[in-house]
Amino acid sequence: MTPVARAAVRARGPRAALTDSEATGDEPAVPDASRVDPDVLTTLLTRHGWVRRGGAGGRYSRWAPPEDQEPDTSLLVPADRGFDDSVDLIEESLGTLARSGVPSARAILAALLVPGDEIHWRREVPGVGGAVSWASETELRDAATAMLAAAAKAGRARCAYFGARLDRHAARFLDRVLVVAPGTGAGLLTAYTPAPTDRPAATTLVLALEALREAVDLQRATGRTDAFDNGVRLGLSRELICSVVLLVRGSEGARVSLHWSAQVGPPPGFGSRRPAIEFSPGDLPALTDAAARLERSEPPVEVELTGAVVRLKRAAPGSAGTVRLRVLSGADVDEVRVKLPDAEYRVAVAAHLDGTPVRLRGRLERKGGFRRVAGARDLTPVELDDAERERLAKTLRLRAGLAGGGADPEDETD
């Protein structure tokens, strides 16, 4: 694990102090001056409102905090690393930022430590003295998590409604997203998505949110809803809309903005613009209707999947039964439920006792989040040698551990 990863927490984790082996107390970690590009530092200073006060042309620039905060604080940033004292000047500037009480100082250090695209959420909620309720902060984090998961899925495939599909892909993406402590203030959250490795998620999020904003405006002005369907090709999905609903509901408005990584630069086609999209409580009826519309529009998927039988249930001997399969291949979901007639149910029981997977065909249906296969046919056991059987058992144990072994509420219903 890199020092960057040790100095941050994952997006769904608790807020912890940003420290390294040299930092103590509440002092922020400081990047290695020899690895900091002066152009990147000046880009971040400009981004956060620091003001250039002059300097020797072509050699260095002097920067002061925004809005006359800390009048005695200034930074000298070299024009490039070609001068003998360039590293010393950068080191002094980083030290000044670490000691500064200006809020943006830590954000600049964080951006230097954590290379990635910055996604900012701002949620306007009533509060007392700048503080907001615990539930409001939980809703903000839940909405941001859902939004990032939806963007990760849409970056992989375009669907109006994903359900449980690509859950594992989204979870792996979220594990690579970092949020730097000590937080960004009440009603505010900033996350860093890896760049350029995970750029598809960030770019898709921008395009989908812009498409959503335009579709909502069109629906509110004219009553037309076709723009929501057209937005699917840009990454719009029922899951993304639901995350916006969660972000806006109970607030006075919300804003999502993105700054491209200063180290990597903007992706092709986006230029240096900093996308920012706002939503208000007045958008909620249109958003809610659009989410339901996209869920209804997603068709079932014909699949041929292979899975291990992990649970069986039927009311009486000789009747139809329901089995749960842990999917090994053929569908982008972890588990599915399948209703089988007596003969196929017996085959599934035998496969479960023997520890062999089964293969079947059917329709992966929208109901239940694409966790059910309807019209199952051609169910057959898949023969395995001893080595494959051992690998299968190890895979199932690993997935069961990751899933936490919790009971599925759908087990109580057919």
C-alpha positions as CSV (number, residue, x, y, z in Angstrom):
1,M,0.0,0.0,0.0
2,T,1.3,3.4,-0.9
3,P,1.7,6.3,1.5
4,V,-1.2,8.0,-0.3
5,A,-3.5,5.1,0.5
6,R,-2.3,5.1,4.1
7,A,-3.0,8.8,4.4
8,A,-6.6,8.4,3.3
9,V,-9.7,6.4,4.0
10,R,-11.9,4.7,1.5
11,A,-15.1,6.5,0.5
12,R,-17.4,4.4,2.5
13,G,-15.3,4.3,5.7
14,P,-15.2,6.5,8.7
15,R,-13.4,9.8,8.7
16,A,-9.9,9.5,10.2
17,A,-7.0,11.9,10.6
18,L,-4.7,12.2,7.6
19,T,-1.3,11.2,9.0
20,D,2.0,9.7,8.0
21,S,5.1,8.5,9.8
22,E,6.4,12.1,10.2
23,A,3.1,13.8,11.1
24,T,1.8,14.0,14.6
25,G,-1.4,15.3,16.2
26,D,-3.6,17.1,13.7
27,E,-0.8,18.1,11.3
28,P,-1.4,17.2,7.6
29,A,0.9,15.0,5.7
30,V,3.2,16.9,3.3
31,P,4.2,15.6,-0.1
32,D,7.8,15.1,-1.2
33,A,8.9,18.4,-2.6
34,S,11.2,16.7,-5.2
35,R,8.1,15.0,-6.7
36,V,5.8,18.1,-6.9
37,D,5.5,19.7,-10.3
38,P,5.4,23.5,-9.9
39,D,2.8,23.7,-12.7
40,V,0.5,21.4,-10.8
41,L,1.0,23.4,-7.6
42,T,0.1,26.7,-9.4
43,T,-2.9,25.0,-11.0
44,L,-4.2,24.0,-7.6
45,L,-3.5,27.4,-6.1
46,T,-5.5,29.0,-8.9
47,R,-8.3,26.4,-8.5
48,H,-8.7,27.2,-4.8
49,G,-8.8,30.9,-5.2
50,W,-5.2,31.8,-4.2
51,V,-4.1,35.2,-5.7
52,R,-0.9,35.8,-7.6
53,R,0.9,38.9,-6.2
54,G,3.8,39.0,-8.7
55,G,7.3,37.6,-8.6
56,A,10.3,37.5,-10.8
57,G,9.1,37.0,-14.3
58,G,10.1,33.5,-15.6
59,R,11.7,32.5,-12.3
60,Y,9.0,32.3,-9.6
61,S,5.5,33.6,-8.6
62,R,4.3,34.8,-5.3
63,W,0.8,33.6,-4.1
64,A,-1.4,34.9,-1.3
65,P,-4.5,33.2,0.3
66,P,-7.9,34.1,-1.1
67,E,-10.0,36.9,0.3
68,D,-7.1,38.4,2.3
69,Q,-7.1,35.5,4.7
70,E,-3.8,35.3,6.7
71,P,-2.3,38.5,5.2
72,D,1.2,37.5,6.4
73,T,1.1,34.2,4.5
74,S,2.6,33.9,1.0
75,L,4.1,31.3,-1.1
76,L,7.0,31.4,-3.6
77,V,6.6,28.9,-6.3
78,P,9.3,28.4,-8.9
79,A,8.4,28.6,-12.6
80,D,9.9,25.2,-13.2
81,R,12.3,22.7,-11.6
82,G,15.3,23.9,-13.6
83,F,16.6,26.4,-10.9
84,D,19.0,25.3,-8.2
85,D,16.6,26.4,-5.4
86,S,13.4,25.1,-7.0
87,V,13.0,22.1,-4.6
88,D,13.8,24.3,-1.6
89,L,11.2,26.9,-2.6
90,I,8.6,24.1,-3.1
91,E,9.5,22.6,0.2
92,E,9.0,26.0,1.9
93,S,5.7,26.5,0.2
94,L,4.4,23.1,1.2
95,G,5.5,23.7,4.8
96,T,3.6,27.0,4.8
97,L,0.5,25.3,3.5
98,A,0.8,22.7,6.2
99,R,1.0,25.3,8.9
100,S,-1.7,27.6,7.4
101,G,-5.2,27.8,8.8
102,V,-6.7,28.6,5.5
103,P,-9.2,25.8,4.7
104,S,-8.1,25.4,1.1
105,A,-4.4,24.8,2.2
106,R,-5.2,21.3,3.3
107,A,-7.3,20.7,0.2
108,I,-4.2,21.6,-2.0
109,L,-2.0,19.3,0.0
110,A,-4.5,16.5,-0.3
111,A,-4.7,17.0,-4.1
112,L,-1.0,16.7,-4.3
113,L,-0.9,13.5,-2.2
114,V,-3.9,11.8,-3.8
115,P,-3.6,12.0,-7.6
116,G,-7.1,11.7,-9.0
117,D,-10.2,13.6,-10.2
118,E,-11.9,15.5,-7.4
119,I,-15.7,15.1,-7.1
120,H,-17.4,17.5,-4.7
121,W,-20.9,17.2,-3.2
122,R,-22.5,20.2,-1.5
123,R,-25.8,19.7,0.2
124,E,-27.7,22.7,1.5
125,V,-29.4,21.8,4.7
126,P,-30.7,23.8,7.7
127,G,-28.3,23.8,10.6
128,V,-27.2,25.6,13.7
129,G,-24.0,27.5,13.7
130,G,-22.7,25.7,10.6
131,A,-23.5,22.3,12.1
132,V,-26.0,19.9,10.6
133,S,-27.7,16.8,11.9
134,W,-26.0,13.4,11.9
135,A,-28.7,11.9,9.7
136,S,-28.1,14.6,7.1
137,E,-24.4,13.8,6.9
138,T,-25.2,10.1,6.6
139,E,-27.6,10.8,3.7
140,L,-24.9,12.8,2.0
141,R,-22.4,10.0,2.2
142,D,-25.0,7.4,1.2
143,A,-26.0,9.5,-1.8
144,A,-22.4,10.0,-2.9
145,T,-21.7,6.3,-2.6
146,A,-24.7,5.4,-4.7
147,M,-23.8,8.0,-7.3
148,L,-20.3,6.7,-7.6
149,A,-21.5,3.1,-7.9
150,A,-24.0,4.0,-10.6
151,A,-21.2,5.9,-12.5
152,A,-18.9,2.9,-12.2
153,K,-21.6,0.6,-13.6
154,A,-22.5,2.9,-16.5
155,G,-18.8,3.4,-17.2
156,R,-18.7,-0.4,-17.9
157,A,-22.1,-0.8,-19.7
158,R,-25.1,1.4,-20.6
159,C,-28.4,0.3,-19.0
160,A,-31.5,2.1,-17.9
161,Y,-31.7,-0.1,-14.8
162,F,-28.9,-2.2,-13.4
163,G,-30.4,-3.8,-10.3
164,A,-27.8,-6.2,-8.9
165,R,-25.9,-6.4,-12.1
166,L,-22.2,-5.3,-11.9
167,D,-22.4,-4.9,-8.1
168,R,-19.0,-6.5,-7.8
169,H,-17.4,-4.2,-10.3
170,A,-18.9,-1.1,-8.6
171,A,-17.6,-2.4,-5.2
172,R,-14.1,-2.8,-6.5
173,F,-14.3,0.8,-7.9
174,L,-15.5,2.2,-4.6
175,D,-12.5,0.5,-2.8
176,R,-10.2,2.6,-5.0
177,V,-12.0,5.9,-4.3
178,L,-10.4,8.0,-1.5
179,V,-11.8,10.6,0.7
180,V,-9.2,12.7,2.6
181,A,-9.8,13.4,6.3
182,P,-10.5,15.5,8.3
183,G,-13.6,15.9,6.2
184,T,-14.7,18.9,4.2
185,G,-17.2,20.5,6.5
186,A,-20.9,20.0,7.3
187,G,-22.9,19.3,4.1
188,L,-19.7,19.0,2.0
189,L,-17.9,15.9,0.8
190,T,-14.9,15.5,-1.6
191,A,-13.8,12.2,-3.1
192,Y,-10.8,11.4,-5.3
193,T,-11.3,8.9,-8.1
194,P,-8.2,7.3,-9.7
195,A,-7.0,9.0,-12.8
196,P,-6.5,8.0,-15.5
197,T,-7.2,4.4,-14.7
198,D,-10.8,4.9,-13.6
199,R,-11.6,7.9,-15.9
200,P,-14.6,6.1,-17.5
201,A,-16.5,6.4,-14.2
202,A,-15.7,10.1,-13.8
203,T,-16.4,11.1,-17.4
204,T,-19.6,9.1,-17.4
205,L,-20.8,10.7,-14.2
206,V,-20.3,14.2,-15.7
207,L,-22.2,13.3,-19.0
208,A,-25.0,11.5,-17.2
209,L,-25.6,14.3,-14.7
210,E,-25.6,16.9,-17.4
211,A,-28.0,14.8,-19.4
212,L,-30.2,14.4,-16.3
213,R,-30.2,18.2,-15.7
214,E,-31.3,18.9,-19.3
215,A,-34.0,16.1,-19.2
216,V,-35.5,17.5,-16.0
217,D,-35.5,21.0,-17.4
218,L,-37.3,19.8,-20.5
219,Q,-39.8,17.7,-18.6
220,R,-40.6,20.6,-16.3
221,A,-41.0,23.1,-19.2
222,T,-42.8,20.9,-21.7
223,G,-43.9,17.7,-20.0
224,R,-41.8,15.6,-22.4
225,T,-40.0,12.7,-20.9
226,D,-38.2,11.2,-23.9
227,A,-34.9,13.0,-22.9
228,F,-34.5,10.6,-20.0
229,D,-34.5,7.6,-22.4
230,N,-32.1,9.4,-24.7
231,G,-29.8,10.0,-21.6
232,V,-29.2,6.3,-21.1
233,R,-26.7,6.2,-23.9
234,L,-24.7,8.9,-22.0
235,G,-24.7,6.9,-18.8
236,L,-28.1,7.9,-17.2
237,S,-29.7,5.1,-15.2
238,R,-32.4,4.6,-12.6
239,E,-29.6,4.1,-10.0
240,L,-28.0,7.5,-10.8
241,I,-31.4,9.3,-10.6
242,C,-32.2,7.6,-7.2
243,S,-28.8,8.8,-5.9
244,V,-29.7,12.4,-6.9
245,V,-33.1,12.0,-5.2
246,L,-31.4,10.9,-2.0
247,L,-29.0,13.8,-2.2
248,V,-31.7,16.4,-2.7
249,R,-34.5,15.1,-0.6
250,G,-34.6,16.8,2.8
251,S,-32.3,19.6,1.6
252,E,-32.7,23.1,0.2
253,G,-30.7,22.1,-2.9
254,A,-27.6,20.1,-3.9
255,R,-24.6,20.6,-6.2
256,V,-22.2,18.1,-7.7
257,S,-19.0,19.5,-9.2
258,L,-15.8,17.9,-10.6
259,H,-12.2,19.1,-10.9
260,W,-10.0,17.1,-13.2
261,S,-6.7,15.8,-11.8
262,A,-4.1,18.6,-11.9
263,Q,-1.4,16.0,-12.4
264,V,-3.1,14.1,-15.3
265,G,-5.0,16.9,-16.9
266,P,-8.5,16.8,-18.4
267,P,-9.7,13.9,-20.4
268,P,-10.0,14.3,-24.2
269,G,-13.0,16.2,-25.3
270,F,-13.6,17.9,-21.9
271,G,-11.0,20.7,-22.0
272,S,-10.3,22.5,-18.8
273,R,-13.9,23.2,-17.9
274,R,-15.0,22.3,-14.4
275,P,-18.4,20.7,-14.6
276,A,-21.0,21.7,-11.9
277,I,-24.6,20.5,-11.8
278,E,-27.3,21.7,-9.4
279,F,-30.6,20.2,-8.4
280,S,-33.4,21.6,-6.2
281,P,-36.3,20.1,-4.3
282,G,-38.6,21.3,-7.1
283,D,-36.9,18.7,-9.3
284,L,-38.0,15.7,-7.1
285,P,-41.3,14.9,-8.8
286,A,-39.6,14.7,-12.2
287,L,-36.7,12.7,-10.8
288,T,-39.0,10.2,-9.1
289,D,-41.1,9.7,-12.2
290,A,-38.0,9.3,-14.4
291,A,-36.5,6.6,-12.1
292,A,-39.7,4.6,-12.3
293,R,-39.8,5.1,-16.1
294,L,-36.2,3.8,-16.6
295,E,-36.8,0.8,-14.4
296,R,-39.8,-0.2,-16.4
297,S,-38.0,0.3,-19.7
298,E,-35.2,-2.2,-19.1
299,P,-36.1,-5.5,-20.8
300,P,-35.3,-9.0,-19.4
301,V,-32.0,-10.5,-20.6
302,E,-31.6,-13.9,-22.1
303,V,-28.8,-15.7,-20.3
304,E,-27.0,-19.0,-20.2
305,L,-25.3,-19.1,-16.9
306,T,-23.3,-21.5,-14.7
307,G,-23.7,-21.4,-11.0
308,A,-23.3,-23.3,-7.8
309,V,-26.4,-24.4,-5.9
310,V,-26.2,-22.8,-2.4
311,R,-29.8,-22.9,-1.2
312,L,-32.9,-25.0,-1.9
313,K,-36.5,-24.6,-0.8
314,R,-39.8,-26.1,-1.6
315,A,-43.1,-26.5,0.2
316,A,-43.7,-30.2,-0.2
317,P,-42.1,-33.3,-1.8
318,G,-43.0,-33.7,-5.4
319,S,-43.8,-30.0,-5.9
320,A,-41.9,-27.3,-7.6
321,G,-39.0,-25.7,-5.7
322,T,-36.8,-22.7,-5.6
323,V,-33.0,-22.8,-5.7
324,R,-30.5,-20.1,-5.3
325,L,-27.4,-20.2,-7.5
326,R,-24.1,-18.4,-6.8
327,V,-23.3,-17.2,-10.4
328,L,-19.9,-18.3,-11.7
329,S,-20.3,-17.1,-15.3
330,G,-22.9,-15.9,-17.8
331,A,-24.4,-13.0,-15.9
332,D,-23.2,-9.9,-14.1
333,V,-24.9,-10.7,-10.8
334,D,-23.6,-12.6,-7.8
335,E,-26.6,-14.7,-7.1
336,V,-29.9,-15.6,-8.8
337,R,-33.1,-17.4,-7.7
338,V,-34.7,-19.9,-10.0
339,K,-38.0,-21.7,-9.7
340,L,-37.8,-25.3,-11.0
341,P,-40.3,-28.1,-11.5
342,D,-39.8,-31.3,-9.5
343,A,-37.5,-33.2,-11.9
344,E,-35.1,-30.2,-12.4
345,Y,-35.3,-29.5,-8.6
346,R,-34.1,-33.0,-8.0
347,V,-31.2,-32.5,-10.4
348,A,-30.3,-29.3,-8.5
349,V,-30.4,-31.2,-5.1
350,A,-28.1,-33.9,-6.5
351,A,-25.7,-31.2,-7.8
352,H,-25.7,-29.5,-4.4
353,L,-24.9,-32.7,-2.6
354,D,-22.2,-33.6,-5.1
355,G,-20.6,-30.1,-5.0
356,T,-20.9,-29.6,-8.7
357,P,-22.3,-26.5,-10.5
358,V,-25.2,-26.5,-12.9
359,R,-25.8,-24.8,-16.2
360,L,-29.1,-23.5,-17.4
361,R,-30.8,-21.0,-19.8
362,G,-33.5,-18.5,-19.0
363,R,-34.5,-14.9,-18.8
364,L,-32.9,-12.7,-16.2
365,E,-35.8,-10.6,-15.1
366,R,-36.0,-7.0,-13.9
367,K,-38.2,-7.9,-10.9
368,G,-36.0,-8.2,-7.8
369,G,-33.1,-6.3,-9.3
370,F,-32.2,-8.9,-12.0
371,R,-31.8,-11.6,-9.3
372,R,-34.4,-14.0,-10.7
373,V,-34.3,-16.3,-13.7
374,A,-37.6,-17.1,-15.3
375,G,-38.4,-19.8,-17.8
376,A,-35.4,-21.9,-16.8
377,R,-34.6,-24.7,-19.1
378,D,-31.9,-27.1,-20.1
379,L,-30.6,-27.5,-16.5
380,T,-27.6,-29.8,-16.5
381,P,-24.8,-30.5,-14.0
382,V,-21.3,-29.4,-15.0
383,E,-18.7,-32.1,-14.4
384,L,-15.5,-31.0,-12.7
385,D,-12.2,-32.7,-12.0
386,D,-10.8,-32.6,-8.4
387,A,-8.7,-29.5,-9.0
388,E,-11.6,-27.6,-10.5
389,R,-13.8,-28.7,-7.6
390,E,-11.3,-27.4,-5.1
391,R,-11.1,-24.1,-6.9
392,L,-14.9,-23.8,-6.9
393,A,-15.1,-24.5,-3.2
394,K,-12.5,-21.9,-2.5
395,T,-14.3,-19.3,-4.6
396,L,-17.6,-20.0,-2.9
397,R,-16.0,-19.7,0.6
398,L,-14.4,-16.4,-0.5
399,R,-17.6,-14.9,-1.9
400,A,-19.6,-16.1,1.1
401,G,-17.2,-14.3,3.4
402,L,-17.4,-11.1,1.3
403,A,-21.2,-11.2,1.3
404,G,-21.2,-11.5,5.1
405,G,-23.5,-14.6,5.1
406,G,-26.6,-12.5,5.7
407,A,-30.0,-14.0,5.1
408,D,-31.8,-12.9,1.9
409,P,-35.2,-11.4,2.8
410,E,-36.6,-12.8,-0.5
411,D,-36.1,-16.3,0.9
412,E,-39.4,-15.9,2.7
413,T,-41.2,-15.2,-0.5
414,D,-41.6,-17.1,-3.8
